């Protein structure tokens, strides 16, 4: 899974690793339509502790991992802050 900001990959890794870097209860994936969200929901079945589909948002609830590293798999450092709109 990857987080894309401004058309470039900001960080990537497993959902559990991304959640550990971001903190919070879940990873929320905002998609362009309900149909796309339903497809993503099906494709991600079995990922994490549970999933939730809410209109065009898929929520992945992941187990919490200790914050070990804030280095992305691309080697760049990432602070784990949420991108601004």
Buried (B, 14 or more C-beta within 10 A) or exposed (E): BEBEEEEEEBBBBBBBBBBBBBEEEBBEBEBEEEEEBBEBBEEBEEBBEEBEBEEBBBBBBBEEEEEEEEEBEEEEEBEEEEEEE
